[in-house]
Amino acid sequence: MLLSELIKNIEYKETKGKLDAEIKGLAINDSLVKEGDLFFCINGTNTDGHEFASLAASRGAAAVVCERPLEVNATQVIVGDVRLAMSLIAKEFYGRPSEKLRVIGVTGTNGKTTTCHLIRNVLRSAGHETGLIGTLGIFYGNVEIAPELTTPDPIFLHKIFADMVKAGVEMVVMEVSAHAVALKKIEGIKFEAGVFTNCTQDHLDFFGNMERYEAAKAEFLTDKYCDFTVFNTDDELGRKLFLSAGRNSVSYGIDAPSDVFAVNVKEEISGTAFVMNLFDNIYNVKCRMAGVFSVYNCLAAATCCAVLNVDFDDIVDGINRTEGVRGRIELVKNLLDKKVFIDYAHTPDGLGNVLKTLRKCTPGKLICLFGCGGNRDKTKRPLMGEISGELADFTVLTSDNPRFEDPCDIICEVESGLKKKTNDYITIQDRKSAIKYAVSKTGKDDVLLIAGKGAEDYQEIMGVRHEFNDRKFVEAVLDGGNAD
């Protein structure tokens, strides 16, 4: 495709060089540039892509998109925002595939992954070929692509959209992170429906404060991006956004008056039953996932699918058939009949919700094993310590993904909150050793929660991802204790 065709719908300040250059690919990593590529000079957290423009040109880049004039042997397209331009150009390069799909987006601090899986199951039950993009990976047809980011970068995202179109996908449901909005990843995509689950503290390392974090989520839930919006009005921000939204907005909840709501919620360790009022139609729902938060996820999915004109019976059938989501309050099956749950809870609200759910179903002691990720929001660490200290009978503090931080420093910050609430805890830095210890402490009436990593299959230490999965390791420990 000619460069002139790719940039015809973007705003640019000026161009330098030939616009009739044939563009064969798109790239943001100079080391991966191929002959004829268009290179985007992304200004990142640690590096500035403008510094690598000459290297990209020497490797064959036909043109670069940049925010200032450069001394490079390639055509330059100078724009005000490279990230914005990249999203729009990627869409054009792959033939505007998102316009050939019905796209649904889900945003929120917690519940995005499960809600997306529920929506996909409902849509598939209703006969729609549906893809999914999110934290657990990318799924469509028989294709499964390992996860990288909650919301992929635009070049890869639009390539996936194009592949889905070729595979006959009709609808796609995707997680929309606040980062994705702030970094312009979803520019140029029109969502048929946008769903808001909740907003609690997270990612302050990136956004700086809750106001900016909330603003990013709120920006997505506007008619710029979404034709219809679905809000959890039991959430403070969700209620505020719903009250200020236009006519194409609907609500769900349990406590606050809403268009779709649940009553008679009955919780068990194997799942949750409730009566759902779906726009004044009454249904009995048996969700195979535990916790009131699972009810909210079901309500979010049901409301969204109703907005998409899915038959109500298909909605209920799809929810009832959903067995669960990997790494989300997942019970590890074992012959010893020990009750061990794996969950992704990595925020104060998420950890508190799971512990409150398991507390209701624990006749003995509730044991919580968790850590906090490195190079992320430090302010939530003592808060999560306090929550575990208050809600669990015993806590095992360990390492999560320390990344480039010292695991001991992270554990100490969590411990500062934990010891305000209890002295019943232990710190074991090595996650494998910590899991072995926690499992050994779990009796027949006890429940063990292993939180923070969920379905992740790695532990990131000093920039290296070491193969590791909580569930697989627990299974190995429970299967005769032969885990490495």
C-alpha positions as CSV (number, residue, x, y, z in Angstrom):
1,M,0.0,0.0,0.0
2,L,1.3,3.5,-0.8
3,L,2.2,5.7,2.0
4,S,0.0,8.5,0.6
5,E,-3.0,6.1,1.0
6,L,-2.1,5.2,4.6
7,I,-1.9,8.8,5.8
8,K,-4.9,10.2,3.9
9,N,-7.1,10.1,7.0
10,I,-4.7,11.3,9.6
11,E,-3.7,14.8,10.6
12,Y,0.0,15.6,10.1
13,K,2.0,18.7,10.4
14,E,4.3,18.1,7.3
15,T,6.0,15.5,5.3
16,K,9.5,15.2,4.0
17,G,10.3,13.0,1.1
18,K,8.3,10.8,-1.4
19,L,4.8,9.9,-0.4
20,D,4.5,7.3,-3.2
21,A,6.7,4.9,-1.3
22,E,5.3,1.3,-1.1
23,I,4.8,0.3,2.5
24,K,5.1,-3.4,3.0
25,G,4.8,-3.6,6.8
26,L,4.6,-1.7,10.0
27,A,7.1,-1.6,12.9
28,I,7.8,0.0,16.3
29,N,11.0,-2.0,17.1
30,D,13.9,-1.0,14.9
31,S,15.6,-4.4,15.3
32,L,12.6,-6.0,13.6
33,V,12.3,-3.6,10.7
34,K,12.2,-5.1,7.2
35,E,12.7,-3.6,3.8
36,G,9.8,-1.3,2.9
37,D,8.4,-1.0,6.5
38,L,6.9,2.1,8.0
39,F,8.6,2.8,11.3
40,F,6.8,4.6,14.2
41,C,9.0,6.6,16.6
42,I,7.2,5.8,19.8
43,N,8.2,7.9,22.8
44,G,8.1,5.3,25.6
45,T,8.7,5.3,29.3
46,N,12.3,4.3,29.1
47,T,13.3,5.0,25.5
48,D,12.4,7.4,22.7
49,G,11.8,5.8,19.3
50,H,13.1,8.9,17.5
51,E,16.6,7.9,18.6
52,F,16.3,4.7,16.6
53,A,14.9,6.2,13.4
54,S,18.3,6.1,11.6
55,L,18.8,2.5,12.5
56,A,15.4,1.7,11.2
57,A,16.1,3.5,8.0
58,S,19.5,1.7,7.6
59,R,17.6,-1.6,7.9
60,G,15.3,-0.7,5.0
61,A,12.4,1.4,6.5
62,A,10.8,3.3,3.6
63,A,9.4,6.0,5.9
64,V,9.1,7.0,9.5
65,V,6.3,8.6,11.5
66,C,7.7,11.0,14.0
67,E,6.9,14.1,16.1
68,R,9.9,16.2,15.1
69,P,12.1,16.5,12.0
70,L,14.9,14.0,11.9
71,E,18.1,13.5,10.0
72,V,17.3,10.1,8.4
73,N,17.5,8.6,4.9
74,A,13.8,7.9,4.7
75,T,10.5,9.8,4.1
76,Q,9.2,11.5,7.2
77,V,5.6,12.0,8.2
78,I,5.6,14.5,11.1
79,V,2.6,14.3,13.4
80,G,1.4,15.7,16.7
81,D,1.0,12.3,18.3
82,V,2.7,9.2,16.9
83,R,0.6,6.8,19.0
84,L,-2.6,8.2,17.6
85,A,-1.3,8.1,14.0
86,M,-0.1,4.5,14.5
87,S,-3.6,3.3,15.5
88,L,-5.3,5.0,12.5
89,I,-2.6,3.9,10.0
90,A,-2.6,0.3,11.3
91,K,-6.4,0.2,10.8
92,E,-5.9,1.4,7.2
93,F,-3.0,-0.9,6.4
94,Y,-5.0,-4.0,7.4
95,G,-8.1,-2.9,5.4
96,R,-10.3,-1.4,8.2
97,P,-11.1,-4.9,9.6
98,S,-12.8,-3.6,12.8
99,E,-15.5,-2.1,10.6
100,K,-16.3,-5.6,9.4
101,L,-16.8,-6.9,12.9
102,R,-19.2,-6.2,15.7
103,V,-16.8,-5.1,18.5
104,I,-17.7,-5.2,22.2
105,G,-15.4,-3.7,24.8
106,V,-15.2,-4.3,28.5
107,T,-13.4,-2.0,30.9
108,G,-13.0,-2.0,34.7
109,T,-10.4,-2.6,37.4
110,N,-11.7,-6.1,38.1
111,G,-13.9,-8.5,36.3
112,K,-12.9,-7.7,32.7
113,T,-11.6,-11.2,31.9
114,T,-14.5,-13.2,33.3
115,T,-17.1,-10.8,31.8
116,C,-15.6,-11.1,28.4
117,H,-15.6,-14.9,28.6
118,L,-19.2,-14.9,29.7
119,I,-20.2,-12.6,26.8
120,R,-18.4,-14.7,24.3
121,N,-20.1,-17.9,25.6
122,V,-23.5,-16.3,25.4
123,L,-22.9,-15.0,21.9
124,R,-21.6,-18.5,20.8
125,S,-24.6,-20.1,22.4
126,A,-26.8,-17.8,20.3
127,G,-25.0,-18.9,17.1
128,H,-22.6,-16.0,16.6
129,E,-19.0,-16.9,15.7
130,T,-17.2,-14.8,18.3
131,G,-13.5,-14.0,19.0
132,L,-12.0,-12.9,22.3
133,I,-9.0,-10.6,23.1
134,G,-7.8,-10.2,26.6
135,T,-5.6,-11.0,29.5
136,L,-5.7,-14.8,29.0
137,G,-4.9,-14.5,25.3
138,I,-6.6,-14.3,21.9
139,F,-9.2,-16.9,20.9
140,Y,-11.2,-17.4,17.7
141,G,-12.2,-20.5,15.8
142,N,-9.5,-23.1,16.6
143,V,-6.9,-20.4,17.1
144,E,-5.4,-19.6,20.5
145,I,-2.6,-17.1,20.8
146,A,-0.7,-16.7,24.1
147,P,-1.3,-13.5,26.0
148,E,1.0,-10.5,26.0
149,L,-0.9,-7.4,27.0
150,T,-4.5,-7.0,28.1
151,T,-5.2,-4.8,25.1
152,P,-2.6,-5.5,22.3
153,D,-0.7,-2.7,20.6
154,P,-2.5,-1.3,17.5
155,I,-0.4,-3.0,14.8
156,F,-0.9,-6.5,16.2
157,L,-4.5,-5.7,17.2
158,H,-5.6,-4.7,13.7
159,K,-3.7,-7.7,12.2
160,I,-5.8,-9.9,14.6
161,F,-9.0,-8.2,13.5
162,A,-8.0,-8.9,9.9
163,D,-7.3,-12.5,10.6
164,M,-10.6,-12.9,12.4
165,V,-12.5,-11.4,9.5
166,K,-10.8,-14.0,7.2
167,A,-11.7,-16.8,9.6
168,G,-15.4,-15.8,9.4
169,V,-15.6,-14.2,12.8
170,E,-18.7,-12.1,13.2
171,M,-18.3,-10.5,16.6
172,V,-15.3,-9.9,18.9
173,V,-15.3,-9.1,22.6
174,M,-12.2,-7.5,24.1
175,E,-10.8,-6.2,27.3
176,V,-10.1,-2.5,27.1
177,S,-7.6,-1.4,29.8
178,A,-7.2,2.2,31.0
179,H,-3.7,2.0,29.6
180,A,-5.1,1.2,26.1
181,V,-7.3,4.4,26.2
182,A,-4.5,6.6,27.5
183,L,-2.0,5.3,25.0
184,K,-4.4,5.7,22.1
185,K,-4.5,2.0,21.2
186,I,-8.3,2.0,20.4
187,E,-8.4,5.1,18.3
188,G,-10.4,4.5,15.1
189,I,-12.3,1.5,16.6
190,K,-16.1,1.9,17.0
191,F,-17.5,-0.4,19.7
192,E,-21.1,-1.6,19.3
193,A,-21.2,-1.8,23.1
194,G,-18.9,-0.8,25.9
195,V,-19.3,-2.4,29.4
196,F,-18.1,-0.9,32.7
197,T,-17.5,-3.3,35.6
198,N,-16.0,-1.3,38.4
199,C,-13.2,1.1,39.3
200,T,-11.0,0.7,42.4
201,Q,-7.4,1.5,43.1
202,D,-4.8,0.2,40.6
203,H,-2.1,1.4,38.2
204,L,-1.3,4.6,40.1
205,D,2.3,4.0,39.1
206,F,1.2,4.9,35.5
207,F,-1.7,7.4,36.1
208,G,-0.4,9.1,39.2
209,N,-3.8,9.5,40.9
210,M,-7.3,8.0,40.8
211,E,-8.7,11.0,38.9
212,R,-6.6,10.3,35.9
213,Y,-7.2,6.6,36.1
214,E,-11.0,7.1,36.3
215,A,-10.9,9.7,33.5
216,A,-9.3,7.1,31.1
217,K,-12.1,4.6,31.8
218,A,-14.7,7.3,31.5
219,E,-13.3,8.5,28.1
220,F,-13.8,5.0,26.6
221,L,-17.5,5.0,27.7
222,T,-18.5,7.9,25.5
223,D,-20.2,8.0,22.1
224,K,-16.7,8.7,20.6
225,Y,-16.0,5.0,21.0
226,C,-19.3,3.3,21.9
227,D,-22.7,3.1,20.4
228,F,-24.2,1.7,23.6
229,T,-22.9,1.7,27.1
230,V,-23.6,-0.7,30.1
231,F,-22.8,0.5,33.6
232,N,-22.6,-1.1,37.0
233,T,-24.5,1.4,39.1
234,D,-23.5,-0.2,42.4
235,D,-20.1,1.3,41.7
236,E,-19.6,4.9,42.5
237,L,-18.0,5.9,39.2
238,G,-20.4,3.7,37.3
239,R,-23.4,5.4,38.8
240,K,-21.9,8.8,38.1
241,L,-21.1,8.0,34.5
242,F,-24.6,6.4,33.9
243,L,-26.4,9.4,35.3
244,S,-24.5,11.7,32.8
245,A,-24.7,9.3,29.9
246,G,-27.0,9.6,26.9
247,R,-30.1,7.6,26.0
248,N,-28.1,4.6,24.7
249,S,-27.1,3.6,28.2
250,V,-28.4,0.8,30.5
251,S,-27.5,-0.2,34.0
252,Y,-27.1,-3.3,36.1
253,G,-26.5,-4.0,39.8
254,I,-27.7,-5.6,43.0
255,D,-28.2,-2.8,45.5
256,A,-29.0,0.3,43.4
257,P,-32.1,0.6,41.2
258,S,-31.1,-0.7,37.7
259,D,-32.4,-2.0,34.5
260,V,-31.0,-5.5,35.2
261,F,-30.6,-6.8,38.7
262,A,-30.2,-9.8,40.9
263,V,-32.1,-11.0,44.0
264,N,-32.0,-14.0,46.3
265,V,-28.3,-14.5,45.8
266,K,-27.2,-17.9,47.3
267,E,-23.4,-18.5,47.6
268,E,-21.7,-21.9,47.7
269,I,-18.1,-22.8,47.2
270,S,-19.0,-24.5,43.9
271,G,-21.0,-21.6,42.5
272,T,-23.7,-19.0,42.9
273,A,-27.4,-19.1,42.3
274,F,-29.6,-16.0,41.9
275,V,-32.8,-14.7,40.4
276,M,-32.1,-12.2,37.6
277,N,-34.6,-9.6,36.5
278,L,-33.5,-8.9,32.9
279,F,-35.5,-5.9,31.8
280,D,-38.6,-7.2,33.7
281,N,-38.1,-10.8,32.6
282,I,-37.4,-13.2,35.5
283,Y,-34.9,-16.0,35.2
284,N,-33.2,-18.4,37.6
285,V,-29.4,-18.4,37.1
286,K,-26.9,-21.0,38.3
287,C,-23.4,-19.5,37.9
288,R,-20.6,-22.1,38.2
289,M,-18.3,-19.4,39.7
290,A,-18.3,-18.5,43.4
291,G,-18.8,-15.0,44.9
292,V,-21.1,-12.0,44.6
293,F,-18.5,-10.5,42.2
294,S,-19.4,-13.4,39.9
295,V,-23.0,-12.3,40.0
296,Y,-22.0,-8.8,38.9
297,N,-20.0,-10.3,36.0
298,C,-23.0,-12.4,35.0
299,L,-25.3,-9.3,35.1
300,A,-22.8,-7.3,33.0
301,A,-22.7,-10.0,30.4
302,A,-26.4,-10.5,30.4
303,T,-27.1,-6.7,30.1
304,C,-24.6,-6.3,27.3
305,C,-25.9,-9.2,25.3
306,A,-29.5,-8.0,25.7
307,V,-28.4,-4.7,24.3
308,L,-27.0,-6.6,21.3
309,N,-30.4,-8.2,20.8
310,V,-29.5,-11.7,21.9
311,D,-32.5,-13.8,22.8
312,F,-33.0,-13.8,26.6
313,D,-33.2,-17.6,26.8
314,D,-29.8,-17.8,25.0
315,I,-28.4,-15.3,27.4
316,V,-29.3,-17.4,30.5
317,D,-28.3,-20.7,28.8
318,G,-24.8,-19.2,27.9
319,I,-24.2,-18.1,31.5
320,N,-25.4,-21.3,33.0
321,R,-23.1,-23.3,30.7
322,T,-20.0,-21.3,31.5
323,E,-17.9,-23.5,33.7
324,G,-15.4,-20.9,34.9
325,V,-12.4,-19.0,33.7
326,R,-8.7,-20.1,34.2
327,G,-7.1,-18.4,37.2
328,R,-10.3,-16.8,38.4
329,I,-11.4,-18.3,41.7
330,E,-10.4,-21.6,40.2
331,L,-10.6,-24.7,42.4
332,V,-7.6,-27.0,42.0
333,K,-8.9,-30.5,41.6
334,N,-6.9,-33.1,43.7
335,L,-7.3,-36.5,45.1
336,L,-6.5,-35.3,48.6
337,D,-9.7,-33.2,48.6
338,K,-7.8,-30.1,49.8
339,K,-9.7,-26.9,48.9
340,V,-7.1,-24.7,47.1
341,F,-8.2,-21.8,44.9
342,I,-6.1,-19.9,42.4
343,D,-7.1,-16.3,41.6
344,Y,-5.7,-13.3,39.8
345,A,-6.6,-10.9,42.6
346,H,-3.9,-8.3,42.5
347,T,-5.7,-5.2,43.8
348,P,-7.0,-4.4,47.3
349,D,-10.6,-4.6,46.1
350,G,-10.0,-7.9,44.2
351,L,-8.2,-9.6,47.1
352,G,-10.9,-8.4,49.6
353,N,-13.7,-9.7,47.4
354,V,-12.3,-13.2,47.0
355,L,-11.4,-13.5,50.6
356,K,-14.9,-12.4,51.7
357,T,-16.4,-15.0,49.3
358,L,-14.2,-17.9,50.6
359,R,-14.7,-16.9,54.2
360,K,-18.5,-17.7,53.8
361,C,-17.6,-21.2,52.6
362,T,-14.8,-22.0,55.0
363,P,-15.6,-24.1,58.1
364,G,-12.0,-24.1,59.3
365,K,-9.1,-21.7,58.7
366,L,-8.8,-19.4,55.7
367,I,-5.2,-19.2,54.5
368,C,-4.1,-16.5,52.0
369,L,-0.9,-16.7,50.0
370,F,0.0,-13.7,47.9
371,G,2.6,-11.1,46.9
372,C,2.7,-7.9,44.9
373,G,4.2,-7.2,41.6
374,G,7.4,-5.1,41.2
375,N,7.6,-1.8,39.3
376,R,3.9,-1.2,39.8
377,D,1.7,0.8,42.1
378,K,3.5,0.7,45.5
379,T,0.7,2.4,47.4
380,K,-1.6,-0.7,47.2
381,R,1.0,-3.0,48.9
382,P,0.3,-2.1,52.5
383,L,-3.4,-1.9,51.8
384,M,-3.4,-5.5,50.5
385,G,-1.5,-6.5,53.6
386,E,-4.1,-5.0,55.8
387,I,-6.9,-6.7,53.9
388,S,-5.3,-10.2,54.2
389,G,-4.6,-9.6,57.8
390,E,-8.2,-8.7,58.5
391,L,-10.0,-11.3,56.4
392,A,-7.6,-14.4,56.5
393,D,-6.8,-16.5,59.5
394,F,-3.2,-16.9,58.3
395,T,-1.2,-15.2,55.6
396,V,1.8,-16.4,53.7
397,L,3.6,-13.4,52.1
398,T,5.8,-14.3,49.1
399,S,7.1,-13.0,45.8
400,D,4.9,-12.3,42.8
401,N,6.5,-10.9,39.7
402,P,9.3,-8.8,41.3
403,R,10.5,-7.6,37.9
404,F,13.4,-5.2,38.6
405,E,12.7,-4.7,42.3
406,D,14.2,-6.6,45.2
407,P,11.5,-9.1,46.3
408,C,12.4,-8.5,50.0
409,D,11.6,-4.8,49.6
410,I,8.2,-5.5,48.2
411,I,7.4,-8.1,50.9
412,C,8.4,-5.5,53.6
413,E,6.0,-2.9,52.1
414,V,3.2,-5.5,52.2
415,E,4.1,-6.6,55.7
416,S,3.9,-3.0,57.0
417,G,0.2,-3.2,56.4
418,L,-0.3,-6.8,57.4
419,K,1.2,-6.5,60.8
420,K,-1.2,-3.7,61.7
421,K,-4.0,-6.4,61.6
422,T,-2.4,-9.6,62.7
423,N,0.7,-11.5,63.9
424,D,-0.5,-14.7,62.2
425,Y,1.7,-14.7,59.1
426,I,5.0,-15.9,57.7
427,T,7.2,-14.5,54.9
428,I,8.7,-16.9,52.4
429,Q,10.3,-15.2,49.5
430,D,10.5,-18.2,47.1
431,R,7.0,-18.7,45.7
432,K,7.5,-22.5,45.3
433,S,8.6,-22.9,48.8
434,A,5.8,-20.7,50.0
435,I,3.2,-22.7,48.1
436,K,4.5,-26.0,49.5
437,Y,4.4,-24.6,53.0
438,A,0.8,-23.2,52.6
439,V,-0.5,-26.5,51.2
440,S,1.1,-28.3,54.1
441,K,-0.8,-26.0,56.5
442,T,-4.1,-26.5,54.9
443,G,-6.3,-29.0,56.7
444,K,-9.5,-30.8,55.5
445,D,-11.8,-28.0,56.7
446,D,-9.5,-25.2,55.6
447,V,-9.4,-23.2,52.4
448,L,-6.2,-21.9,50.8
449,L,-6.3,-18.9,48.4
450,I,-3.2,-18.5,46.2
451,A,-3.6,-15.0,44.8
452,G,-1.9,-12.5,42.4
453,K,-0.9,-14.5,39.3
454,G,-4.0,-16.5,38.3
455,A,-3.4,-18.2,35.0
456,E,0.0,-16.6,34.3
457,D,2.6,-19.2,33.2
458,Y,5.7,-17.3,34.2
459,Q,7.4,-15.4,37.0
460,E,9.2,-12.3,35.9
461,I,12.5,-11.7,37.7
462,M,15.1,-9.1,36.5
463,G,13.5,-8.9,33.0
464,V,13.5,-12.7,32.5
465,R,10.3,-14.7,32.4
466,H,10.8,-18.0,34.2
467,E,8.3,-20.7,33.4
468,F,5.9,-21.0,36.3
469,N,2.2,-21.6,36.8
470,D,0.5,-21.6,40.2
471,R,-2.1,-24.2,39.4
472,K,0.3,-26.6,37.8
473,F,2.7,-26.3,40.7
474,V,-0.1,-26.8,43.2
475,E,-1.2,-29.9,41.3
476,A,2.3,-31.3,41.4
477,V,2.5,-30.6,45.2
478,L,-0.8,-32.3,45.8
479,D,0.1,-35.2,43.6
480,G,2.5,-36.8,46.0
481,G,4.6,-33.7,46.7
482,N,7.0,-34.2,43.8
483,A,7.1,-30.6,42.7
484,D,10.5,-29.1,42.0
